[in-house]
Amino acid sequence: MFSYVNRSIRQLLFKNHQLVDLDRSGRKISSGGTPFISLLGPVTIPRLIDGEEVLLEWYPFVRRVELTRVLEAAKGVHGGQSDDFRALLQTNMPVNSVFALPGFRGKSEPLVRIHSCCLTGDIFGSMRCDCGPQLEAAFSMMKQEGGGAVVYMSGHEGRGIGLWAKAVTYLLQDAGEDTYEANVSLGLPEDSRDFSDAATVLRYLLNDTPIRLLSNNPQKREQLEENGQVISEAVSLVSGVNDHNIRYLRSKRGKGHKLPEDL
């Protein structure tokens, strides 16, 4: 996506060290390499945490998919034009984010939350899941510790199935299926999320410093470690338990999430 930004703007951002290209291991590419991820920032984002204003550092990042590669893959599509594929590409490239508290990049073993986006929970306060309360609790814990970051994965709605399909699964859940069964009923994976890009960006921002991962999901730790991010500790995060999401949480516990037995 950033490869389509006006050339003069790109040059200015690179000159000001506000835009960098990374390889798969999180190393900055100066010239001659193949960019894997483009990362922008930091952009200052004032936010209230526990009633106090905190100036977060926002780093949007996106996986690089060059238009030429898309066109090459689409040669079999009759009548495909570059402008059509450019529009398609831009509407289907999720821009993820790191929201870091001040001092994150210099902190030893910082607390990090990899948070999958949840429009219903994070934005509208739905009680059908624990996503919104987890996000708020994560920022609160990081503020208390004096640092940390939330990596917000925008393409992970419904464990990777998207918002429309997620809405359908809610209706299936109302009819008796659990959150995983509903995904499978639609012919979709139980969980198709990919956390490798988060590992790449963290390795760059922290220069391969170990993190403490704020998560109950062992798959997150496995994927991050498989992609080179060292994790010194997994820290539990249980928040927002209520009558509306108890079955959902018990289903997650049944899939290996580290949640209390007395849910």
N, C-alpha and C positions, 0 to 999 in steps of 0.2 A: 504493500500500500504506500509506504513512504517513498518508494522509487518513482511514484507518479506525482509527487509534490514538485511544484515549480523549481527548476534547476537552481535559480539564484537563491531561493529560500533554503533549499537543501544545503547549498554551499555555506550560507550564513550560519545555519544551525550546526553544521559540522565544525566550522571555524570557532564557534562559541562553545563547543563541546556540549551542545544540547541535544545532539543526535549522534548515535553511534550504531555501527553495524557489528553484530556478533556472529561468531561461528557456533557450531553445535555445542562446544565445550564451554562457551561463555567468554571466549577470548575476543578482544577487540580487533577488528579487521581494519588495517590501515589502507592497504592496496593489494590487489592481486588475488585476494581470497574470494570465496563465494559466501555472500551474506546469508545467514540463516534466520536471524532475528534483528529487527530494528527497534531501538529503544530511544525514547524521547524523554527529556527532562533534566533536572527536576522542575516541576511546575508547582508553585506554592498553592496549597489548598487549606485555608483556615477551617477548622472543625472544632466543635464543642465535644469534649470528652469529659464526662463526669462534671459538667458544668463549667469547665475551664477551657479557654480557647487554646488550641494547639495548631501550630503551622505544620501541617503534613507536607511531605515531599512526594509528589505524584510522578511516577514513571510509567507512562503508557508504553506497551510493547506489542509488537505484532510479528507473526512469522512471515518471512519474505517469500512471496510467490510471484515471480516475474511473469509479466504478461506473455512473453515469448514462450515460456514453459506451458502456460495454460493453452495457448493457441496450438502448440505442438500436440498436446494431449487431445485437443478438440478437432483435429484434422478430419476425423471420421464423421463429424457433425455437418450435415449438408447446409451450405449457405451461411456458415458461421462468420461473423464479421468481428474485427477487433474491438470496435466500440461496444458491441453487444456483450462480449466476454469481459471487457473492462468493467462494465456496470454490474455484471453477475459476480465478478471477483470481489468488487468493493462492498457488495451487500452480503457477502458470505465469509469475510475475513474477520473473525472476532478480534477486537482490540482488548487485550488484557491489561492489568494495571498492578503496580506496586504502590501501596500507600504506606509510606515510612514515617515514623516519628523522627524528630530531629536527632541526629547523631547515630542513626541506624548503621551507616556504612562503616563506622569506626568502632562499633560495639562488639565485644567478645561474646560469642555464643548467644546472639540475640533471639528473642522469642518471635517466631514466625507462624502466621496462620495462612494456610492455602485455602481460600474460601471460594467454593463454587457458587456462581451467581444464582440468585433465587428472587425473581421479581416479586412474587407473591409474599414471600417472607421478609426479604430485606427492605423492600420499598413500601409495601402495603400492610405489613404487620400481620400476615396470616399466621394463625396458631396451628395450622395443620402440620407444620414442621418446626424445627428448632433453629432454623437458619438465621433469622433476624436477631434473636437473643444471643446466639453464638458470636455474631459479628460485633455486636455492641460489647459483649463481655471480653472479646479479644482485644479491642481497643482499650478498654478499661484496664485489663491486666498489663498491657504494654506500657500504658501511662504510669501505672504504679511502679513498674520496674525501671522506668526511665528510658525506654526505647523498645524498638521492635518494628514489625511491619506486617501488613496484610497484603497477600498476593491475591488479587481478585480475578478469577477466571471467568470471563464473560460468556464463553461458549459452552458452559457446563450445565445449563438449565435442565432440570429433570435428570441429573446424572448423565447429561450429554444428549438427550433426545430432543431438546428444544421445547419452547414454550407451548406451542400448539399441541404437540403430542402429550406434554405434561398435563395439560388441561383435560385431555381425553382420559388419561390414566386416573385422574381424580374421580371422574365419573365411574370408572371401573372399580376404584377403591370403595366408593360409596355403595357399590353393589356387592362388596364382600372380598375383593381381591386385596392382597397386600401390595406395597409399593413396588416390589420386585416382580411379582406375578403380573401386575398391570403392564409393565414394560414389555414383558415377554408376550403377553396377549396381543400386543400391537406388532409383533414380529421384530421387536427391537431388543438390543442387549440390556441386561440388568443394569450394567454400568459401563459406559463407553468413554469415560473421561480419560484425558491424557494430561499428565502433570509434568511432562518432560520440559516444556517451554519454561515453566516456573523454575525448574532446576537450573536451566541455562542462564536465566536472568539473575537468579540469586548468586550463582557462582561468580558472575561478573561484578555485581554490586558489592559483594562481600569478599571478593578475592579469595574464594574457596574457604572462607571461615566456616566452621561448623555452626549449625543452628540448633535451637531447641524447637521442635515442631509442636505447635498447639493443635492437636487433632486426636480424635478417637479412632481414626480409620487407618489400620495398618497398611492398606494398599497405597496410601499417599506416601508413607515412609518408604515403602519398597520401591515405588517409581522414582522418587527423588534420589534415593541412594543408587539405583540402577543408572541414573543419569549424572552421577558424579557429585551430588550435593551431600556432604557429610552431615549426619544428624547425631548429636551427642545425647539427646533425650527426647522422648515423646511425652508431652504434657497433656493431661486429660482436660477436656472442655465440655462440661455438662451444664446446660443452661436452657431455660425456657420450657421445661417439662410441664405438660398440662393434659387435661382429659382428651383434647382433640388430637394430640400427636403421640399419645402413649403407644398405640399400636404400631405406628410408623417407627418409633424408636426401638421397640422390641424387635421389629423386623430387621432393623439395622444391626442390633446386637446379635441376632441369629446369623447374620452374614459376617460376623467377626469383628464388628466395631467394639471397642473397649468401653462398654457402658455398664453401669451398676446392675447387679442381679435383682435388686429390689425395685426396678422400674415399675 
